[in-house]
Amino acid sequence: MEPGSGELHSLQGWLHSDPEVRRSVVSDLRFSTPRPGEMGTALDVLELVTGNGWSAASFVLALVAWRQTRPQRPRVEIRRGDTVVVLTDCSPEEIERATRALDTAADEDRAT
């Protein structure tokens, strides 16, 4: 297991345990570490490939539920195409904004 990857493994497991998400998402963990002599930190990414049955609302609610189980609630950044959504406080407004932005991005993906 890569250093600092525990949260991503936890999130991946959580998403796989959610039937709504599991049906339409395939996930893969990606790790990178700085090369010798480079400054910086490792970049850990959970990459998701979504299918036709993907629901932004189910996905965001699964992320929010996972985040609430964490002792230190991490900032979660979601990217879909050019759309970037960040979950920080998971207020109802933030959840609604994230769901709407991801639905719009999904609609744009289907239109192309």
Beta strands, then each sheet from edge to edge (+ up, - down):
strand 1: 25-32
strand 2: 43-50
strand 3: 76-80
strand 4: 83-87
sheet 1: 1+ 2-
sheet 2: 3+ 4-
end
